[in-house]
């Protein structure tokens, strides 16, 4: 991630928006040929592992073009706290690889499209040696447009698919309508594209669909993206201690809470509660093996205990009313000092700090370490190595595919290179300035340089904030501390496609979670929902995953 650049929404933050609910940045494990379970013969179900996986994966050649200020550790991003003048930037694409193709690309955009012919897109086209005709769609309703496009016969040359859209018929469309990139990238072939070769193996593994390397990945950090934040400046002023157990958190809320003064202790903390109680992650990593039997996230005590504790914060009146009403932006309420603790994607750390320090240079927020609810060692599960991919139309000819790969090699340039500077900030003097080591976008830059190109392919994860170096340092060091507690969930790193008959099986859980913590439903309602889930297909899904586990021989480490 880079400063002044819109962050990629996590699935959690993405689904939190009303618009999306109506319609969110590892290493690898050896993964069997696509296998069906529970009697299914669909070639698109299951996963890919063993020798077939090794034959498909690109070689890994780490980049030595730049050296980070804070090296990656324990699955963290790399950290950068400085921005070099343009003349001192490294070059990762010394020879233009594109051969001039005109490429149509469908991608989400959280902003207003700058339109054809703008100087940012023109400069990127010139740098990569291609011409992109963007078909940008509103990121908040992207899934609707994506489904319609994939169901049609008019599919662009390349299509970006976020992991949170892998439902319904979209996985089948990926397997049947997008090209196999293995002949261009598997093994040592990827070395023709050095920036793609530097993408970690785990990210590529998640880009394998129906046994073929079909996706260009956006790598992600292994550490949790949902972060429990607190107002460090106010904590220091008031003498509050950062909690290390859920009881300490509750007691601190009592101390902080002052509704008559329009100050509440926290926002909804459910996402962090799942980590505090060691609950399993979401699909497809929502299983664990207990005495030889697969147990789902929804069936565990940890899951229910997290909901009950989150509910207790609401019951005690510690949670801001807007959270209960599911309205407004609680991050902004936090930034204004009306709540002192909230959880959000880690990218909020930079976004809130950069804005608030314009008027209040002393503003400080920080991330509390994720603790076990009882003060013991926390159980944290590693995140997916990639969760956004770009796919190439299966009808694309060789030149088109190679030019898309040339563009991907350009967009995957690491921080500290001329290519990454252009991708993230546009043209110097037009879209950004560099003064006293700080990169600042101009008004034109803010209107034209949006996150889009990085969805085609990205480098290994990094956090770079030259204007807020303490935030870059804080982010990476927090990730490194949490990373020391990571364990790989069952089926880690696999790109698993569940049978379509189970597509809606989990649909009710998220809304029910919200109702329970807000007091509108009871824990017993969740227990009944789990019983219904089992009867409606959960037990059959368990059998399907157990067969997959037996065939792949994969287990958590």
C-alpha positions as CSV (number, residue, x, y, z in Angstrom):
1,X,0.0,0.0,0.0
2,X,1.1,3.5,-0.6
3,X,0.2,6.9,0.8
4,X,-2.5,9.0,-0.8
5,X,-3.7,5.9,-2.6
6,X,-7.1,4.4,-2.0
7,X,-6.7,1.1,0.0
8,X,-8.0,-2.1,-1.3
9,X,-11.0,-3.0,0.9
10,X,-10.8,-6.2,2.8
11,X,-13.8,-8.5,2.5
12,X,-14.9,-7.4,6.0
13,X,-14.8,-3.6,5.3
14,X,-16.2,-4.2,1.9
15,X,-19.2,-6.2,3.1
16,X,-19.7,-3.6,5.9
17,X,-21.0,-1.1,3.5
18,X,-24.8,-1.1,3.0
19,X,-24.4,-1.0,-0.8
20,X,-22.5,-4.3,-0.9
21,X,-24.6,-6.1,1.7
22,X,-27.6,-5.2,-0.6
23,X,-25.9,-6.4,-3.9
24,X,-13.6,-5.8,1.3
25,X,-1.8,-7.6,1.5
26,X,2.7,-15.5,2.2
27,X,4.4,-18.5,1.6
28,X,3.2,-21.6,0.0
29,X,2.2,-25.1,0.8
30,X,2.5,-27.9,-1.7
31,X,-1.1,-28.5,-2.9
32,X,-4.0,-32.9,-6.1
33,X,-5.4,-32.5,-9.3
34,X,-8.8,-30.9,-9.2
35,X,-10.9,-33.4,-7.3
36,X,-14.7,-33.6,-6.7
37,X,-16.1,-34.6,-3.4
38,X,-19.3,-36.1,-2.1
39,X,-19.9,-38.0,-5.4
40,X,-19.5,-34.9,-7.6
41,X,-17.7,-35.2,-10.8
42,X,-17.3,-31.5,-11.6
43,X,-13.9,-30.7,-12.8
44,X,-14.2,-27.2,-11.3
45,X,-14.6,-28.4,-7.7
46,X,-11.9,-29.2,-5.2
47,X,-8.3,-28.0,-5.4
48,X,-4.9,-28.7,-6.9
49,X,-2.0,-30.2,-5.1
50,X,1.0,-32.5,-5.2
51,X,3.1,-32.9,-8.4
52,X,0.5,-31.2,-10.6
53,X,0.7,-28.1,-8.5
54,X,4.5,-28.0,-8.7
55,X,4.3,-28.4,-12.4
56,X,2.0,-25.4,-12.6
57,X,3.6,-22.9,-10.2
58,X,6.0,-20.2,-11.4
59,X,9.5,-20.3,-10.1
60,X,10.2,-17.8,-7.2
61,X,13.0,-15.4,-7.7
62,X,13.0,-12.7,-4.9
63,X,13.6,-9.1,-6.1
64,X,16.9,-7.5,-5.2
65,X,16.1,-4.2,-6.9
66,X,15.4,-2.3,-3.6
67,X,16.1,-2.9,0.1
68,X,13.3,-2.1,2.5
69,X,13.9,0.1,5.6
70,X,12.1,-2.6,7.6
71,X,12.4,-6.1,6.2
72,X,9.4,-8.5,6.2
73,X,9.3,-10.9,9.1
74,X,6.7,-13.4,10.4
75,X,4.5,-12.8,7.4
76,X,4.5,-9.0,7.7
77,X,4.7,-6.5,4.9
78,X,8.1,-4.9,4.2
79,X,8.2,-1.3,5.5
80,X,9.5,1.9,3.8
81,X,9.8,5.2,5.6
82,X,11.4,7.4,2.9
83,X,10.7,8.5,-0.6
84,X,13.6,9.0,-2.9
85,X,13.9,11.7,-5.6
86,X,13.0,10.4,-9.1
87,X,16.6,10.4,-10.2
88,X,17.5,8.0,-7.4
89,X,14.7,5.5,-8.0
90,X,15.6,2.0,-9.2
91,X,14.5,0.6,-12.5
92,X,12.8,-2.8,-12.5
93,X,11.7,-2.9,-16.2
94,X,14.8,-1.7,-18.1
95,X,13.3,-2.8,-21.4
96,X,9.7,-2.1,-22.5
97,X,8.1,-5.5,-22.9
98,X,4.7,-4.5,-24.3
99,X,4.2,-4.8,-28.1
100,X,1.5,-2.2,-28.5
101,X,-1.7,-4.2,-28.0
102,X,-4.9,-2.4,-27.2
103,X,-6.3,-4.1,-24.1
104,X,-9.7,-4.0,-22.6
105,X,-9.8,-4.5,-18.8
106,X,-12.7,-4.7,-16.5
107,X,-11.9,-3.7,-12.9
108,X,-13.5,-2.2,-9.8
109,X,-12.9,1.5,-9.1
110,X,-13.7,3.3,-5.8
111,X,-13.9,6.8,-7.3
112,X,-14.8,8.6,-10.5
113,X,-13.2,7.4,-13.7
114,X,-10.8,10.1,-15.0
115,X,-11.8,9.3,-18.6
116,X,-9.9,8.4,-21.8
117,X,-6.8,10.4,-22.7
118,X,-5.9,11.6,-19.2
119,X,-2.1,12.0,-18.6
120,X,-1.9,9.2,-16.0
121,X,-3.3,6.5,-18.2
122,X,-1.3,7.8,-21.1
123,X,2.0,7.7,-19.1
124,X,1.2,4.1,-17.9
125,X,0.5,3.0,-21.5
126,X,3.8,4.5,-22.7
127,X,5.7,2.9,-19.8
128,X,4.3,-0.6,-20.2
129,X,4.1,-0.5,-24.1
130,X,0.4,-1.2,-24.3
131,X,-2.8,0.8,-24.5
132,X,-5.4,0.0,-21.9
133,X,-9.1,0.7,-22.5
134,X,-10.5,0.6,-18.9
135,X,-14.0,-0.7,-18.3
136,X,-14.1,0.5,-14.7
137,X,-17.2,-0.3,-12.5
138,X,-18.2,1.0,-9.1
139,X,-16.5,-1.1,-6.6
140,X,-19.5,-1.1,-4.3
141,X,-21.7,-2.9,-6.8
142,X,-18.9,-4.6,-8.8
143,X,-20.3,-8.1,-8.2
144,X,-23.5,-7.3,-10.1
145,X,-21.6,-6.1,-13.2
146,X,-19.1,-8.9,-13.0
147,X,-21.7,-11.6,-13.0
148,X,-23.5,-10.1,-16.0
149,X,-20.2,-9.7,-18.0
150,X,-19.1,-13.3,-17.3
151,X,-22.5,-14.6,-18.3
152,X,-22.3,-12.8,-21.7
153,X,-20.3,-13.5,-24.8
154,X,-18.6,-10.1,-24.7
155,X,-15.8,-10.6,-22.1
156,X,-12.9,-8.1,-22.0
157,X,-9.3,-9.1,-22.6
158,X,-8.7,-9.1,-18.9
159,X,-11.1,-9.1,-15.9
160,X,-10.3,-8.5,-12.2
161,X,-12.1,-10.7,-9.7
162,X,-11.9,-10.1,-5.9
163,X,-12.1,-13.2,-3.7
164,X,-15.3,-12.0,-2.0
165,X,-17.0,-12.4,-5.4
166,X,-16.2,-16.1,-5.7
167,X,-19.8,-17.3,-5.3
168,X,-22.6,-18.4,-7.5
169,X,-21.5,-19.2,-11.1
170,X,-18.4,-17.0,-11.0
171,X,-15.9,-19.8,-10.1
172,X,-17.3,-21.9,-13.0
173,X,-17.0,-19.0,-15.3
174,X,-13.3,-18.5,-14.3
175,X,-12.6,-22.2,-15.1
176,X,-14.4,-22.1,-18.4
177,X,-13.8,-18.6,-19.8
178,X,-10.3,-17.6,-18.8
179,X,-6.9,-18.6,-20.3
180,X,-4.4,-21.0,-18.8
181,X,-1.3,-18.8,-18.2
182,X,0.9,-21.8,-17.3
183,X,2.5,-22.0,-20.8
184,X,3.8,-18.4,-20.2
185,X,4.6,-18.4,-16.5
186,X,5.0,-21.9,-15.0
187,X,8.4,-22.9,-13.8
188,X,11.3,-20.9,-15.2
189,X,9.1,-19.3,-17.9
190,X,8.2,-16.6,-15.4
191,X,11.7,-15.4,-15.4
192,X,11.0,-13.5,-18.6
193,X,8.9,-11.2,-16.3
194,X,11.2,-10.6,-13.2
195,X,8.6,-8.6,-11.2
196,X,6.1,-11.5,-11.6
197,X,8.8,-14.0,-10.6
198,X,9.3,-12.0,-7.4
199,X,5.6,-12.6,-6.3
200,X,5.6,-15.1,-3.4
201,X,4.7,-18.7,-4.3
202,X,1.6,-18.8,-2.0
203,X,0.0,-16.0,-3.9
204,X,0.4,-17.9,-7.2
205,X,-1.0,-21.0,-5.5
206,X,-4.2,-19.2,-4.8
207,X,-4.4,-18.2,-8.5
208,X,-4.9,-21.8,-9.6
209,X,-8.4,-22.5,-10.7
210,X,-9.6,-25.9,-11.9
211,X,-6.0,-27.2,-12.1
212,X,-4.7,-24.4,-14.3
213,X,-2.8,-21.2,-13.5
214,X,-5.4,-18.7,-14.6
215,X,-4.9,-15.7,-12.3
216,X,-2.4,-12.9,-11.8
217,X,-2.4,-12.3,-8.1
218,X,-2.3,-9.4,-5.7
219,X,-0.2,-10.8,-2.7
220,X,-1.4,-10.2,0.8
221,X,0.3,-10.2,4.2
222,X,-0.1,-13.4,6.3
223,X,-1.1,-11.4,9.4
224,X,-4.7,-10.4,10.2
225,X,-5.9,-7.3,8.3
226,X,-8.6,-6.5,10.9
227,X,-6.8,-4.4,13.6
228,X,-8.0,-3.3,17.0
229,X,-7.2,0.5,17.2
230,X,-7.1,2.9,20.1
231,X,-6.5,6.6,20.5
232,X,-2.9,6.5,21.8
233,X,-2.8,10.2,22.4
234,X,-5.9,10.2,24.6
235,X,-4.8,7.0,26.4
236,X,-1.6,8.7,27.3
237,X,-3.3,11.9,28.4
238,X,-5.8,10.0,30.5
239,X,-3.4,7.4,31.8
240,X,-5.4,4.5,30.4
241,X,-3.6,1.1,30.1
242,X,-4.0,-0.9,26.9
243,X,-6.0,-4.1,27.7
244,X,-4.4,-7.6,27.5
245,X,-7.5,-9.7,28.3
246,X,-11.2,-9.3,27.4
247,X,-12.0,-8.6,31.1
248,X,-9.5,-5.8,31.1
249,X,-11.1,-4.5,27.9
250,X,-14.5,-4.6,29.5
251,X,-13.2,-2.9,32.7
252,X,-11.5,-0.2,30.6
253,X,-14.7,0.5,28.8
254,X,-16.4,1.2,32.2
255,X,-13.7,3.7,32.9
256,X,-13.9,5.4,29.5
257,X,-17.6,5.4,28.8
258,X,-19.3,8.8,29.3
259,X,-22.4,9.0,27.0
260,X,-23.5,12.3,28.7
261,X,-20.3,13.8,27.4
262,X,-20.9,12.2,24.0
263,X,-17.9,9.8,24.5
264,X,-18.3,6.1,24.2
265,X,-15.7,3.5,24.8
266,X,-15.8,1.6,21.5
267,X,-17.4,0.7,18.3
268,X,-18.5,-2.8,17.4
269,X,-15.6,-5.1,18.3
270,X,-16.9,-8.4,16.9
271,X,-14.2,-8.8,14.2
272,X,-11.5,-8.5,16.8
273,X,-13.4,-10.7,19.3
274,X,-13.1,-13.6,16.8
275,X,-9.3,-13.2,17.1
276,X,-9.3,-12.6,20.9
277,X,-11.1,-15.9,21.4
278,X,-9.2,-17.8,18.7
279,X,-12.2,-18.5,16.4
280,X,-11.5,-20.2,13.1
281,X,-11.3,-17.9,10.0
282,X,-14.0,-17.8,7.3
283,X,-14.4,-19.9,4.2
284,X,-12.5,-21.9,3.0
285,X,-10.4,-22.1,6.1
286,X,-13.3,-22.6,8.5
287,X,-12.5,-26.2,9.5
288,X,-10.3,-27.8,12.1
289,X,-9.7,-31.5,12.8
290,X,-10.8,-32.7,16.3
291,X,-10.3,-36.3,17.1
292,X,-10.3,-37.1,13.4
293,X,-13.5,-35.2,12.7
294,X,-13.9,-31.9,10.9
295,X,-15.5,-29.2,13.0
296,X,-16.7,-26.0,11.4
297,X,-16.1,-22.4,12.7
298,X,-19.8,-22.1,13.4
299,X,-19.9,-25.2,15.7
300,X,-17.1,-24.1,18.0
301,X,-17.3,-22.6,21.5
302,X,-14.7,-20.0,20.5
303,X,-17.1,-18.6,17.9
304,X,-20.1,-18.4,20.2
305,X,-17.9,-17.0,23.1
306,X,-16.7,-14.2,20.8
307,X,-20.3,-13.3,19.9
308,X,-21.4,-13.4,23.6
309,X,-18.5,-11.1,24.7
310,X,-19.2,-8.6,21.8
311,X,-22.9,-8.7,22.9
312,X,-21.9,-7.8,26.5
313,X,-20.3,-4.5,25.3
314,X,-23.5,-3.5,23.6
315,X,-25.6,-4.6,26.7
316,X,-23.4,-2.5,29.0
317,X,-23.9,0.6,26.8
318,X,-20.2,0.9,25.8
319,X,-20.8,0.8,22.1
320,X,-21.5,4.0,20.1
321,X,-25.2,4.2,19.1
322,X,-24.3,4.5,15.4
323,X,-22.8,1.0,15.6
324,X,-26.0,-0.4,16.9
325,X,-28.0,1.4,14.2
326,X,-25.4,0.4,11.5
327,X,-25.1,3.9,10.2
328,X,-22.4,6.5,9.7
329,X,-18.6,6.0,9.6
330,X,-17.4,4.8,13.0
331,X,-13.8,5.5,11.9
332,X,-14.6,9.2,11.6
333,X,-16.3,9.1,15.0
334,X,-13.1,7.5,16.4
335,X,-10.9,10.1,14.7
336,X,-13.1,12.8,16.4
337,X,-12.5,11.3,19.8
338,X,-16.1,10.3,20.4
339,X,-15.1,6.7,20.7
340,X,-11.6,5.6,21.8
341,X,-11.4,2.0,20.5
342,X,-12.6,0.5,17.2
343,X,-11.5,-2.2,14.7
344,X,-11.0,-1.8,11.0
345,X,-8.6,-2.7,8.1
346,X,-5.1,-1.9,9.1
347,X,-4.9,0.6,6.2
348,X,-7.1,2.9,8.3
349,X,-4.1,3.6,10.4
350,X,-2.5,5.7,7.7
351,X,-5.7,7.2,6.3
352,X,-7.0,8.5,9.6
353,X,-3.6,9.7,10.7
354,X,-2.8,11.6,7.5
355,X,-6.1,13.5,7.6
356,X,-6.2,14.2,11.3
357,X,-2.6,15.5,11.5
358,X,-3.4,18.3,9.1
359,X,-5.3,20.1,11.9
360,X,-3.9,18.2,14.9
361,X,-0.2,17.3,14.6
362,X,-0.4,15.5,18.0
363,X,-3.0,13.0,16.8
364,X,-1.9,9.5,17.4
365,X,-3.7,6.2,17.0
366,X,-2.1,2.8,17.5
367,X,-3.0,-0.9,17.3
368,X,-3.2,-3.0,20.4
369,X,-1.7,-6.4,20.2
370,X,-4.2,-9.2,19.7
371,X,-4.5,-11.0,23.0
372,X,-6.1,-14.3,24.1
373,X,-9.3,-13.6,25.9
374,X,-7.8,-15.1,29.1
375,X,-4.4,-13.6,28.8
376,X,-2.7,-16.7,27.4
377,X,-1.0,-17.1,24.1
378,X,-3.3,-15.9,21.3
379,X,-4.3,-18.2,18.5
380,X,-4.1,-16.4,15.1
381,X,-4.7,-17.9,11.7
382,X,-2.7,-16.9,8.7
383,X,-4.6,-15.0,6.0
384,X,-4.9,-16.1,2.4
385,X,-1.7,-15.4,0.4
386,X,-3.8,-13.6,-2.2
387,X,-7.4,-12.7,-2.6
388,X,-7.7,-10.6,-5.7
389,X,-6.8,-11.8,-9.2
390,X,-6.7,-10.6,-12.8
391,X,-7.8,-13.2,-15.5
392,X,-7.2,-13.2,-19.2
393,X,-9.9,-14.1,-21.7
394,X,-9.4,-17.6,-23.1
395,X,-10.0,-16.3,-26.6
396,X,-7.0,-13.9,-26.3
397,X,-4.3,-14.5,-28.9
398,X,-0.6,-15.0,-28.0
399,X,0.3,-11.3,-28.5
400,X,-2.5,-10.1,-26.3
401,X,-1.6,-12.5,-23.5
402,X,2.0,-11.5,-23.7
403,X,1.1,-7.8,-23.6
404,X,-1.1,-8.4,-20.6
405,X,1.8,-10.1,-18.9
406,X,4.1,-7.2,-19.9
407,X,1.6,-4.8,-18.2
408,X,1.4,-7.1,-15.1
409,X,5.2,-7.1,-14.9
410,X,5.1,-3.3,-14.9
411,X,2.4,-3.0,-12.3
412,X,4.1,-5.5,-10.0
413,X,7.2,-3.3,-9.7
414,X,8.3,-3.0,-6.1
415,X,8.3,0.2,-4.0
416,X,11.4,2.4,-4.7
417,X,11.3,1.9,-8.5
418,X,10.4,4.3,-11.3
419,X,7.6,2.0,-12.4
420,X,5.9,1.9,-9.0
421,X,6.2,5.6,-8.5
422,X,4.4,6.2,-11.7
423,X,1.7,3.6,-11.0
424,X,1.0,4.9,-7.5
425,X,1.5,8.6,-8.0
426,X,1.3,9.4,-11.7
427,X,3.5,11.9,-13.4
428,X,5.7,14.1,-11.2
429,X,4.8,17.8,-11.4
430,X,1.4,16.8,-12.9
431,X,0.0,14.3,-10.4
432,X,2.4,14.7,-7.5
433,X,5.2,16.6,-6.0
434,X,8.1,15.5,-3.8
435,X,9.3,18.1,-1.2
436,X,11.5,17.4,1.8
437,X,11.1,13.7,1.2
438,X,7.3,13.7,1.2
439,X,5.2,12.7,-1.8
440,X,2.0,14.7,-2.1
441,X,-0.6,14.3,-4.8
442,X,-1.9,17.4,-6.6
443,X,-5.6,18.0,-7.1
444,X,-5.3,16.5,-10.5
445,X,-3.5,13.5,-9.0
446,X,-6.3,12.9,-6.5
447,X,-8.8,13.1,-9.4
448,X,-7.0,10.7,-11.8
449,X,-4.6,8.4,-9.9
450,X,-6.8,5.8,-8.3
451,X,-6.1,2.2,-7.3
452,X,-6.7,0.1,-10.4
453,X,-3.5,-1.0,-12.0
454,X,-2.4,-2.8,-8.9
455,X,-5.3,-5.2,-9.3
456,X,-3.6,-6.5,-12.5
457,X,-0.7,-7.8,-10.4
458,X,1.2,-6.4,-7.4
459,X,4.6,-7.0,-5.7
460,X,5.1,-8.7,-2.4
461,X,3.2,-6.7,0.3
462,X,4.7,-3.5,1.6
463,X,3.7,-0.4,3.6
464,X,5.3,2.8,2.6
465,X,4.5,6.1,4.2
466,X,7.2,8.7,3.8
467,X,4.9,11.5,5.1
468,X,4.0,9.4,8.2
469,X,7.0,7.2,8.9
470,X,5.9,6.4,12.4
471,X,2.8,4.8,10.9
472,X,4.7,2.7,8.5
473,X,7.0,1.6,11.3
474,X,4.0,1.0,13.6
475,X,2.1,-1.1,11.1
476,X,5.0,-3.4,10.1
477,X,6.1,-3.9,13.7
478,X,2.6,-4.7,14.8
479,X,2.3,-7.2,12.0
480,X,5.6,-8.8,13.0
481,X,4.5,-9.2,16.6
482,X,1.2,-10.7,15.6
483,X,2.9,-12.9,13.1
484,X,4.9,-14.6,15.8
485,X,1.6,-16.3,16.9
486,X,0.4,-17.3,13.4
487,X,-0.7,-20.9,12.6
488,X,-1.8,-22.1,9.2
489,X,-5.4,-23.2,9.2
490,X,-6.5,-26.4,7.6
491,X,-6.4,-26.2,3.8
492,X,-4.2,-23.1,4.0
493,X,-3.2,-21.6,0.7
494,X,-5.5,-23.8,-1.3
495,X,-7.8,-22.3,-3.9
496,X,-10.9,-24.4,-3.1
497,X,-14.1,-24.4,-5.0
498,X,-17.0,-25.8,-3.1
499,X,-19.8,-27.5,-5.0
500,X,-22.3,-25.0,-6.3
501,X,-25.1,-26.7,-4.3
502,X,-23.6,-25.3,-1.1
503,X,-23.3,-21.7,-2.5
504,X,-26.0,-20.2,-0.2
505,X,-25.4,-22.5,2.8
506,X,-23.6,-19.8,4.9
507,X,-25.6,-16.9,3.7
508,X,-27.5,-16.3,7.0
509,X,-24.6,-16.2,9.4
510,X,-23.3,-12.7,9.0
511,X,-26.6,-11.0,9.5
512,X,-27.4,-13.2,12.4
513,X,-24.0,-12.3,14.0
514,X,-25.0,-8.6,13.8
515,X,-28.4,-9.3,15.3
516,X,-27.0,-11.3,18.2
517,X,-24.3,-8.8,19.3
518,X,-26.8,-5.9,19.0
519,X,-29.3,-7.8,21.2
520,X,-31.9,-8.4,18.6
521,X,-31.4,-12.2,18.6
522,X,-30.0,-14.6,21.2
523,X,-27.1,-17.0,21.2
524,X,-29.6,-19.8,21.2
525,X,-30.8,-18.5,17.8
526,X,-27.3,-19.0,16.5
527,X,-27.2,-22.6,17.9
528,X,-30.5,-23.3,16.1
529,X,-29.1,-21.8,12.9
530,X,-26.1,-24.1,13.2
531,X,-28.5,-27.1,13.6
532,X,-30.4,-26.0,10.5
533,X,-27.1,-25.4,8.6
534,X,-26.0,-29.0,9.4
535,X,-29.4,-30.4,8.3
536,X,-29.5,-28.3,5.1
537,X,-26.1,-29.4,3.8
538,X,-23.5,-28.6,6.4
539,X,-22.9,-32.3,7.3
540,X,-22.6,-33.1,3.6
541,X,-20.2,-30.2,3.1
542,X,-18.2,-31.6,6.0
543,X,-18.0,-35.0,4.2
544,X,-16.9,-33.3,1.0
545,X,-14.1,-31.4,2.8
546,X,-13.1,-34.6,4.7
547,X,-12.7,-36.4,1.3
548,X,-10.7,-33.5,0.0
549,X,-8.5,-33.6,3.1
550,X,-7.9,-37.3,2.7
551,X,-7.1,-36.9,-1.0
552,X,-4.7,-34.0,-0.5
553,X,-3.2,-35.1,2.7
554,X,-2.9,-31.5,3.7
555,X,-3.2,-30.3,7.3
556,X,-2.4,-27.2,9.3
557,X,1.1,-26.8,10.5
